[in-house]
Amino acid sequence: MQIDNTNFENKKVIIRVDFNVPLDEHFNVTDDTRIRAAVPTIQKVLKDGGTAILMSHLGRPKGKDDKFSLKHIISTLEKNIAQEVTFVDDCIGDKVKSIIDNSTNGDVILLENLRFYSEEKAGDENFAQQLSYLADYYINDAFGTAHRAHASTAVIAKFFPNDKCFGYLIEKEIISVDKVLNSDEKPLTAIVGGAKVSSKITIIERLLDSVDNLIIGGGMAYTFIKAQGGKIGNSLVEDDYLELALNIIKKAKENNVTLLLPIDTIIADDFNNNANTQLVAIDNIPEGWMGLDIGEKSSNLFKDTILDSKLILWNGPMGVFEMESFQKGTIDIALTLAKATENDAFSLVGGGDSVAAINKFNLGKKVSHVSTGGGAMLEYLEGKQLPGIAAILN
């Protein structure tokens, strides 16, 4: 059942949101992206005349721990939904049930951190059932945890056989990934960066079956360069994956996929922002130097392909963008993505570092969709069945 086809009037609706947001040392929310992403679903329930019961995890607590309490996010949540929130310092039990039973339509109730109970991560059925007692209807809108078979993301759904659906966020995530992988629009370009080939093998192999162009940057590029006989100095490399890199190059040719690797690189004599730097050909890096960003020729090569694309997926930065001296390549890609989107391309950005980069450079609103779930999006792109998605569909 779709959320737009459901009327929540007089219903107690328990919504699994993803409020796992960063806090500073004073427990202030430093990035409210995930809270803002949940607002449309919450507002739909309230507008229909239902009660919104919100449940989430925060951090990785080992038992009850005040610094991981969801009470710290109340003021940010209230600001985003423009109304008062009732906070309950537990998530199951008679006290929680009593507060919910005595609530009225239009109320928003925030439960305490689910992971204060080890049963949440264990996918404990009894814990899931206790959560289910609190509501008439279940919505999963936490894409960031959809790849986990936890009590609140997968197991609880079985207690709402006919009264469950995705929230707007998950709906948008699924539509966005499906658009990239299953659309007839061409050309489709995937930009894959980040440190290691090993962490992206499955996604690269899957993409080779559907993309027209595959751009590889970041630390993983040096493994491909070395595999082809290039000199990479002290750059990051995975020697165990040299043969795999060659196989990827071969498979790309067989599938008529244009594989683009960087041709120049900014190198440094130390891994720090103030190191000495120079610009060299990527296959001729001197000993004692390491590549930490793509160079301008590479950026221009990639730009032309991106701007010629109708669909673009970006996962992983082009260099060590956290350091100012090595962020230009990643900024160039982000700006090019924004320009392509302006020219009617569909752009999907996903994976923790890419999202961090696009947000750091304030370009999130200039691309089509920024995924809130790094690991979940990657697994979905890889073709894996996500427990949190399957639980609603089945």
C-alpha positions as CSV (number, residue, x, y, z in Angstrom):
1,M,0.0,0.0,0.0
2,Q,1.3,3.5,-0.8
3,I,1.3,6.3,1.7
4,D,-0.7,8.6,-0.6
5,N,-3.4,6.0,-0.9
6,T,-3.8,5.7,2.9
7,N,-5.9,7.8,5.3
8,F,-4.5,7.9,8.8
9,E,-7.5,9.6,10.4
10,N,-7.9,8.5,14.1
11,K,-4.9,6.1,13.7
12,K,-1.9,5.7,16.0
13,V,0.9,5.4,13.4
14,I,4.3,4.2,14.5
15,I,7.0,5.5,12.1
16,R,10.5,4.1,11.9
17,V,12.6,7.2,11.1
18,D,16.3,7.6,10.9
19,F,17.3,10.3,13.5
20,N,20.8,9.0,13.8
21,V,22.2,12.5,13.4
22,P,25.6,14.0,14.5
23,L,25.7,15.9,17.8
24,D,28.4,18.3,19.0
25,E,30.0,18.2,22.5
26,H,27.0,20.2,23.9
27,F,24.6,17.7,22.3
28,N,23.4,20.1,19.6
29,V,22.4,18.6,16.2
30,T,25.1,19.7,13.7
31,D,23.4,18.3,10.6
32,D,19.6,17.9,10.5
33,T,19.4,16.5,7.0
34,R,17.9,13.2,8.2
35,I,15.3,14.9,10.4
36,R,14.2,17.2,7.6
37,A,13.9,14.2,5.3
38,A,11.3,12.6,7.6
39,V,9.1,15.7,7.8
40,P,6.8,15.0,4.8
41,T,5.8,11.6,6.1
42,I,5.1,12.9,9.7
43,Q,3.1,15.8,8.2
44,K,1.0,13.4,6.1
45,V,-0.1,11.5,9.2
46,L,-0.9,14.7,11.1
47,K,-2.7,16.3,8.2
48,D,-4.9,13.2,7.9
49,G,-5.8,13.5,11.6
50,G,-3.6,10.7,13.0
51,T,-1.0,10.4,15.8
52,A,2.6,10.2,14.8
53,I,4.7,7.9,17.1
54,L,8.4,8.2,16.1
55,M,11.0,5.6,16.8
56,S,14.7,5.7,15.9
57,H,18.2,4.7,17.0
58,L,21.0,7.2,17.8
59,G,24.7,6.1,17.8
60,R,25.9,2.8,19.1
61,P,25.1,2.7,22.8
62,K,25.9,-0.3,24.9
63,G,22.7,-0.3,27.1
64,K,21.1,2.9,28.4
65,D,23.4,5.9,28.0
66,D,22.3,9.5,28.4
67,K,24.6,10.8,25.8
68,F,22.8,8.8,23.2
69,S,19.3,9.8,24.3
70,L,17.0,11.1,21.6
71,K,15.9,13.9,24.0
72,H,18.9,15.8,22.6
73,I,17.2,16.1,19.2
74,I,13.7,17.3,20.4
75,S,14.3,21.1,19.8
76,T,15.6,20.4,16.3
77,L,12.7,18.1,15.5
78,E,10.2,20.7,16.9
79,K,11.7,23.4,14.8
80,N,11.4,21.3,11.7
81,I,7.8,20.2,12.2
82,A,6.7,23.5,13.8
83,Q,5.0,21.9,16.7
84,E,5.5,20.5,20.2
85,V,6.8,16.9,20.6
86,T,6.0,14.6,23.5
87,F,9.2,12.7,24.5
88,V,8.9,9.3,26.3
89,D,12.0,8.1,28.0
90,D,11.4,4.5,27.0
91,C,10.2,2.8,23.8
92,I,8.2,-0.2,25.1
93,G,6.1,-1.0,28.2
94,D,3.0,0.1,30.1
95,K,4.1,3.7,30.7
96,V,4.8,4.2,27.0
97,K,1.4,2.6,26.0
98,S,-0.4,4.7,28.5
99,I,1.0,8.0,27.1
100,I,0.2,6.9,23.6
101,D,-3.4,5.8,24.5
102,N,-4.0,9.2,26.2
103,S,-2.7,11.2,23.2
104,T,-5.0,12.9,20.7
105,N,-5.0,13.2,16.9
106,G,-2.3,15.5,15.7
107,D,0.1,14.7,18.5
108,V,3.8,13.8,17.8
109,I,5.4,11.4,20.3
110,L,9.1,10.6,20.2
111,L,10.2,7.3,21.8
112,E,13.6,6.8,23.4
113,N,16.6,5.3,21.5
114,L,15.6,1.8,20.3
115,R,19.2,0.6,20.7
116,F,19.1,1.0,24.5
117,Y,17.7,-2.5,24.1
118,S,20.0,-5.1,22.6
119,E,16.9,-6.8,21.3
120,E,16.6,-4.1,18.6
121,K,19.8,-5.1,16.7
122,A,19.2,-8.8,17.4
123,G,15.9,-8.6,15.5
124,D,14.1,-10.0,18.6
125,E,10.5,-10.9,17.7
126,N,9.1,-10.3,21.2
127,F,10.7,-6.8,21.3
128,A,9.2,-6.1,17.8
129,Q,5.8,-7.3,19.0
130,Q,5.9,-5.0,22.1
131,L,6.6,-2.0,19.7
132,S,3.7,-3.1,17.5
133,Y,1.3,-2.9,20.5
134,L,1.7,0.8,20.5
135,A,0.1,1.5,17.2
136,D,-2.6,0.7,14.5
137,Y,-0.3,1.2,11.6
138,Y,3.4,0.9,10.7
139,I,5.4,3.1,8.3
140,N,9.1,2.5,7.5
141,D,10.8,5.7,6.4
142,A,14.3,4.9,7.6
143,F,16.2,4.0,4.4
144,G,19.6,4.3,6.2
145,T,18.8,1.2,8.2
146,A,16.7,-0.7,5.6
147,H,19.7,-3.1,5.0
148,R,19.5,-4.2,8.6
149,A,17.2,-7.0,9.8
150,H,16.5,-5.2,13.1
151,A,13.3,-5.4,15.1
152,S,12.0,-2.0,14.2
153,T,13.0,-2.1,10.5
154,A,12.1,-5.7,9.4
155,V,10.5,-7.8,12.1
156,I,7.8,-5.4,13.3
157,A,6.2,-5.4,9.9
158,K,4.8,-8.9,10.3
159,F,2.5,-7.7,13.1
160,F,0.9,-5.3,10.6
161,P,0.1,-7.6,7.7
162,N,-2.4,-5.2,6.0
163,D,-1.5,-2.0,7.7
164,K,2.0,-1.0,6.6
165,C,3.7,1.1,4.0
166,F,6.8,3.0,3.1
167,G,7.2,6.7,4.0
168,Y,7.9,9.3,1.3
169,L,11.6,9.1,1.9
170,I,12.0,5.4,1.2
171,E,9.6,5.7,-1.7
172,K,11.8,8.4,-3.2
173,E,15.0,6.4,-2.6
174,I,13.6,3.3,-4.3
175,I,12.3,5.4,-7.3
176,S,15.7,7.2,-7.6
177,V,17.8,4.0,-7.7
178,D,15.3,2.2,-10.0
179,K,15.4,5.2,-12.3
180,V,19.2,4.9,-12.6
181,L,19.4,1.2,-13.0
182,N,16.3,0.4,-15.0
183,S,15.7,3.5,-17.2
184,D,15.9,3.5,-21.0
185,E,17.3,7.0,-20.9
186,K,20.9,7.2,-22.2
187,P,23.8,7.8,-21.7
188,L,24.0,6.6,-18.1
189,T,27.3,7.5,-16.3
190,A,28.4,6.2,-13.0
191,I,31.2,8.0,-11.1
192,V,32.8,5.7,-8.5
193,G,35.5,7.1,-6.2
194,G,36.7,6.5,-2.6
195,A,39.7,4.8,-1.2
196,K,39.5,1.1,-2.1
197,V,38.5,-1.1,-5.0
198,S,37.8,-3.9,-2.5
199,S,34.8,-2.0,-1.0
200,K,33.3,-1.3,-4.4
201,I,33.8,-4.5,-6.4
202,T,30.2,-5.7,-6.3
203,I,28.8,-2.3,-7.2
204,I,31.3,-1.8,-10.1
205,E,30.5,-5.3,-11.5
206,R,26.8,-4.6,-11.3
207,L,27.2,-1.2,-12.9
208,L,29.1,-2.7,-15.9
209,D,25.9,-4.4,-16.9
210,S,23.9,-1.2,-17.1
211,V,26.0,1.9,-17.6
212,D,27.4,3.5,-20.7
213,N,30.3,5.3,-19.0
214,L,32.2,4.4,-15.8
215,I,34.4,7.0,-14.3
216,I,36.8,5.9,-11.6
217,G,38.6,8.3,-9.3
218,G,39.8,8.6,-5.7
219,G,42.3,6.3,-4.1
220,M,41.0,3.2,-5.9
221,A,42.3,4.7,-9.3
222,Y,45.9,4.0,-8.4
223,T,45.2,0.2,-8.2
224,F,44.0,0.4,-11.8
225,I,47.0,2.5,-12.9
226,K,49.5,0.1,-11.3
227,A,47.7,-2.9,-12.8
228,Q,48.4,-1.4,-16.2
229,G,52.1,-0.9,-15.4
230,G,52.0,2.7,-14.3
231,K,54.3,4.1,-11.6
232,I,52.3,5.3,-8.6
233,G,55.0,6.1,-6.0
234,N,53.7,5.8,-2.5
235,S,50.0,6.2,-3.5
236,L,47.3,4.0,-2.0
237,V,47.2,0.6,-3.7
238,E,45.6,-2.8,-3.1
239,D,48.1,-5.2,-4.6
240,D,45.7,-8.1,-4.1
241,Y,43.3,-6.5,-6.5
242,L,45.5,-5.7,-9.4
243,E,44.2,-8.7,-11.4
244,L,40.6,-7.8,-10.6
245,A,41.3,-4.2,-11.9
246,L,42.5,-5.7,-15.2
247,N,39.4,-7.9,-15.3
248,I,37.1,-4.9,-14.8
249,I,38.9,-3.1,-17.6
250,K,38.4,-6.2,-19.8
251,K,34.7,-6.5,-18.9
252,A,34.1,-2.9,-19.6
253,K,35.5,-3.3,-23.2
254,E,33.4,-6.5,-23.7
255,N,30.2,-4.6,-22.5
256,N,31.0,-1.5,-24.6
257,V,31.3,0.6,-21.5
258,T,33.6,3.6,-21.7
259,L,35.9,3.3,-18.7
260,L,37.5,6.6,-17.8
261,L,40.5,6.8,-15.4
262,P,42.3,9.9,-14.2
263,I,45.2,11.0,-16.5
264,D,46.9,13.5,-14.1
265,T,47.0,13.8,-10.3
266,I,48.0,16.2,-7.5
267,I,50.7,14.5,-5.6
268,A,52.1,15.2,-2.1
269,D,55.3,14.2,-0.2
270,D,53.2,13.7,3.0
271,F,49.6,12.9,3.9
272,N,48.7,16.4,5.3
273,N,47.2,19.6,4.1
274,N,50.5,21.6,4.2
275,A,52.6,19.0,2.3
276,N,54.6,20.0,-0.8
277,T,52.6,19.3,-3.9
278,Q,53.0,19.0,-7.6
279,L,50.9,18.0,-10.7
280,V,52.1,15.0,-12.6
281,A,50.8,12.3,-15.0
282,I,49.1,9.7,-12.9
283,D,51.2,6.8,-14.3
284,N,54.5,8.6,-13.5
285,I,54.5,9.4,-9.8
286,P,58.0,9.6,-8.2
287,E,58.9,7.4,-5.3
288,G,58.2,9.1,-1.9
289,W,55.1,10.9,-3.4
290,M,51.5,10.0,-3.2
291,G,48.5,10.9,-5.3
292,L,45.8,12.7,-3.2
293,D,43.5,14.3,-5.9
294,I,42.8,14.2,-9.6
295,G,44.3,16.9,-11.7
296,E,42.7,19.5,-14.1
297,K,43.0,17.4,-17.2
298,S,41.2,14.5,-15.5
299,S,38.5,16.9,-14.3
300,N,38.0,18.2,-17.8
301,L,37.9,14.7,-19.3
302,F,35.3,13.7,-16.7
303,K,33.3,16.9,-17.1
304,D,32.6,16.3,-20.8
305,T,31.3,12.8,-20.2
306,I,29.1,14.0,-17.3
307,L,27.6,16.9,-19.1
308,D,26.7,14.6,-22.0
309,S,24.8,12.2,-19.7
310,K,21.0,11.9,-19.1
311,L,21.4,9.8,-15.9
312,I,24.3,10.1,-13.4
313,L,25.2,8.2,-10.3
314,W,27.9,9.5,-8.0
315,N,29.4,7.4,-5.3
316,G,32.8,8.3,-3.7
317,P,35.0,11.4,-3.8
318,M,37.9,12.1,-6.3
319,G,40.5,12.8,-3.6
320,V,41.1,13.6,0.0
321,F,38.4,16.3,-0.1
322,E,38.5,16.8,3.7
323,M,41.8,18.6,3.2
324,E,41.6,21.9,1.4
325,S,44.7,21.2,-0.8
326,F,43.1,18.1,-2.2
327,Q,39.4,19.0,-2.6
328,K,39.4,20.6,-6.0
329,G,38.8,17.4,-8.0
330,T,35.8,16.6,-5.9
331,I,34.4,20.1,-6.0
332,D,34.7,20.1,-9.8
333,I,32.7,16.9,-10.0
334,A,30.0,18.2,-7.7
335,L,29.7,21.5,-9.7
336,T,29.6,19.5,-13.0
337,L,26.8,17.3,-11.5
338,A,24.9,20.4,-10.5
339,K,25.3,21.9,-14.0
340,A,24.2,18.6,-15.7
341,T,21.1,18.5,-13.4
342,E,20.3,22.1,-14.5
343,N,20.4,20.8,-18.0
344,D,17.7,18.2,-17.2
345,A,19.9,15.2,-16.4
346,F,18.8,13.0,-13.4
347,S,21.6,12.9,-10.8
348,L,21.7,10.5,-7.8
349,V,24.4,11.0,-5.1
350,G,24.9,8.3,-2.5
351,G,27.4,6.8,-0.1
352,G,28.6,8.6,3.0
353,D,31.6,10.4,1.6
354,S,29.8,11.7,-1.6
355,V,26.9,13.0,0.5
356,A,29.4,14.6,3.0
357,A,31.1,16.3,0.0
358,I,28.0,17.5,-1.7
359,N,26.8,18.9,1.6
360,K,30.2,20.5,2.5
361,F,30.1,22.4,-0.8
362,N,26.3,23.3,-0.3
363,L,25.2,21.7,-3.5
364,G,22.7,19.2,-2.1
365,K,19.7,21.1,-3.6
366,K,21.3,21.3,-7.0
367,V,21.2,17.6,-7.7
368,S,18.2,15.4,-8.2
369,H,18.5,13.2,-5.2
370,V,20.9,12.8,-2.3
371,S,20.5,9.4,-0.7
372,T,20.2,9.4,3.1
373,G,21.4,5.8,3.4
374,G,25.0,5.1,2.4
375,G,25.2,1.4,3.1
376,A,21.6,0.7,2.2
377,M,21.8,2.5,-1.1
378,L,25.0,0.6,-2.1
379,E,23.5,-2.7,-1.2
380,Y,20.3,-1.8,-3.1
381,L,22.4,-0.8,-6.1
382,E,24.3,-4.1,-5.8
383,G,20.9,-5.9,-6.3
384,K,20.7,-7.2,-2.7
385,Q,17.3,-7.6,-1.1
386,L,17.1,-5.2,1.8
387,P,15.2,-6.7,4.9
388,G,13.5,-3.3,5.6
389,I,12.2,-3.1,2.0
390,A,11.2,-6.8,1.7
391,A,9.3,-6.6,5.0
392,I,6.9,-4.0,3.6
393,L,6.6,-5.6,0.1
394,N,5.9,-9.1,1.4
